[in-house]
Amino acid sequence: MKTTSIILTVTTLLCSQCSTSDAFSIPDSFHLMQTAAASASHTVPHIDLLASYKQTLAQHPLPTKMMTGATLAVCGDAIAQSQDQTSDYDKRRAASFAVFDMAYRALQHVSFPIIVANCHGQYFDSVFPFLHDALAVNQMAAIEQTLASQLGIVPFLYYPAFFALTGAIQGLDMNAAIVRAQENFIPLMQRNLLFWLPVQFVQFGYIQEDLQIPFLSVCGLAWTFIISLAAGSAKSYSSSDDNSENADTTSGAAPSVAR
């Protein structure tokens, strides 16, 4: 619980700073982290943060993974939003990333043990038998588990959930959310594979199981920055809908969501 309070302190300070500042820079985020750490050190003196975190993770694995993911997702989105100096901090956008990341960490918590239990490298070895002597068994297993995640979970669960949840929280209707997904899925999937294939190979191959999702959450800080810049805001789709509806109402035509 001590580590959870520290995570909440960081999130609260971050959201407070972002909501009162027109521009939020990367140095600002480091300053907030230092402030939160200093505050935590006064409140909880002489604690080993990593040991405390691992203890909390062991006692409350799912909530800890979800809180870690949400906190780092908010941080990554805040850094992405700071790149646009002309817009105010969008709290609904930040909330959409926090909610989505918590949901996805819960999915990973359930799905990863299933992937690990069923993918031991046997399928990869049967398809590419000539690599049997070149790769160790654990490496073939890590490749197979990575592909199961990236080619199974990501396109069929991760992105549908991302576009549905972030779109709904940011106020898009179903048609606008579908248009947003259609326009962004292929470019994001390409970036996704370039970024996550090596990361998840390391995760499955070399990170102990209880720390795999926190490891992904830390890497996800950079990924959230990328995906938030590329497709984080739904405002353009929402405003497009509004403009189309206004134009169609004026001309007497039926509303359209085409962009």
N, C-alpha and C positions, 0 to 999 in steps of 0.2 A: 504493500500500500504506500510505502514511502516513495518508491520510484514512480508510482502512478501520480502522486501529488506533485512530483517534480515535473513530470510530463505535462500535467494540467497547468502548472505555473508557466511553463514555456509557451503553451498554446494561448493562455490568457494574455500574457504580455504581448505576444505576436499580434493577436487579433486587435488588442487595444491600440497598439502602435499603428497598425495598418489602417484602422478605422478613423484615426485622427490625423493622418498624414496624406498629403497629395501624392508624394513619391516615397516609395519604400525600396531602399537599395540593399544590395548584398551586404555591404558593411553594417547596415542597420540590423540585419538579421544576426550577424555575428555579435553585435553589441547586445542584442536582446538575449542571446544564449549566455553571454558572460554575465549579464544582470541576473538571469534566472539561476545560474549556477552559484553566483555569490549569495543570492537570497536563500537558496537551498542550503548552502553551507552554514548560514547563520541559524537556520531553522533546525537542520539536522546535522550537527557537527560530526566530523571524523567518521564518515561512513564510506564504504567502498561502493561506489555507484554501480559498477558492473556486477559485483557480487549481489548487491541488493536487487538489481534488475533481474538477474538470473533466478534469484529466490522468488521474486514476484511472478516471474514467468512460469516457474515450476508449480507454484501454488494456484495461480489463476492464468493458465496459458491463453485461453481464447480472449478474455477481456484485455490482457496485456498486449497481445498481438494486434488487436483492433485499435487500441489507443495509440500504440506506437505508429501504426500505419496512418491513422487519421492525423496525428500531430505532424508527421513528416510530410504528408500530402498537403496540409495547409501551408507549411513552410515552402514547399516547392511551388505551389500556386502563387503565394505571396511574392516570391522572387520573380516569377513570370509576369505577374501583374505590374510589378515595379518597372518593367521595361517600357510600359506605355505611360508616358508622362502626361498625356492629355486626358486620362480618365481617372476617376476616383476608384478607390479600392472597392471591389464588388464582393460584398459579404455573401450573397447568395451563391456566387460562383465558388467561393471558398468552402461554403457549407456543402455544396454539391460534391466537391472533391473529398471532403472528410467523410460524408455518408457513403459514397461509392467505395472509398478505400477500406472503410470498416467492413462493408459487405463482402468485398473481395478477399480480405484477409480471413474472414470467416470461411469462405469457400475454400481457400487454400488449406486452412486448418483441417478441413474434412477431406479434401481431395488428394493432398500430397501423400498421406499414408497409403491410400488406395493405389496411387501410381507406383510408389516404391514397392509395395507388396506384389504387384503384378508385372513390373517391368524390371527384369534382371539382366537385360542384354540379350536374351534368347532370340527375340525377333530381329534385332539388328544383326546378330551373328548369322542367322539363317539367310538374311538378304545379302549380306556382305561377308561371306565366309573367308574371303581372301584377307580380311583385316583381323582375323582371329589371332594371328601371331603378332600383329603389330600393336594391338591394344590390349590392355589389361581388362579383366572382367569388370572391375568397378568402373572403368572408363566407358566401356560399352553400355553398362547399366545407366551411367550418368547421361550419356548421349540419348539413349532410349527414353529415359524419364523426361529429359529436356524437350524432346520432340513431342512426347505425349502432352506435355503442358502447353507448348507453343503452337502446335498444330491441332490440338484438340480443345483444350479449355479456352485459350485466348480468343480464337475467332468465333467460337460458338457460345461462349458464356461471358467472357471478359468484356468484349466490345458491345454486345447487345445490352449488357447491364450498364456499361459506361454511358452509352448514348441515351438509354432510357432514364436512368436515375439523374444524371446531370442535366438532361433536357427538361425533365419534369420539375426539378427543384428550381431551375432558372426560368421556368414559366412557358416552355414550349408546348404546343399541342402535339398530337401524335403525328400529323402530317409533316409539321416542321421538323420534328425529331427524326423522322425517316429521311427527309431531304438532307439534314445535317449528317446522318450516318452514311448515306450514299455518297456524299461528296468527300467524306474524310476517311472512310474505312480503309481503302487501298493504300493511300499515302501513310497512314498511321501504322498499318500492318507491316509495311516495308521497314519503317523505322523501328518498329517493335522487334522484328527478327534480328536486325543488325545490333540492337542494344541488348536484348534479353537472351539470345542464344548463348553467347559466352558467359553471361552472368549466371544463368541457370545451370549451365554445365558445372561451373565452380560450386554453386549451391548444392546440387545433388551429389557431386563427386567429392567435395572436400569440407563441407560445413556440417557440423553435427546437427542432428535432426531437430532438436528443440530450438536451435538458433537460426534455422533456415528462414523462417518468415521474418523475424527481425532483420536478418541480413538483407532480404529482399526489400524490406521497408526502407532501409538506409539507401540502398541502390535506387529505390523508387523515388527518393528525393530528387535525384537528377532526372529520372524519367518523368515525374510529374511536371517538372519545369518544361520538358520537351513537349509533352502532350497538352499542357495548359497553353503554351504558346501556339501550338498548331490548331487545337480544337477546343480549348477550354471555355471560351466565351460563346454563349448562344445568342447574344444580343443581335448580331447581324441577321440571324434567321428570324428572330422575333420581330425586329423592325421591318424586315422584308415582308413578313406576313401582314403587319399593320398597314404598310404602304400599299400592298396589293389589295387588301380589303377596302381601304379608303378609295383607291382608284376604281375598283370594281363597283363600289356602292355609288360613286358619282356617275359612272357610265351606265348603271343599271344592270351590270353583268354579275354573275355569281362570283363569290370570293375565290381566289386562287392562292396557292402557296409556292408557285414556281418562282425560282430565283434567276 
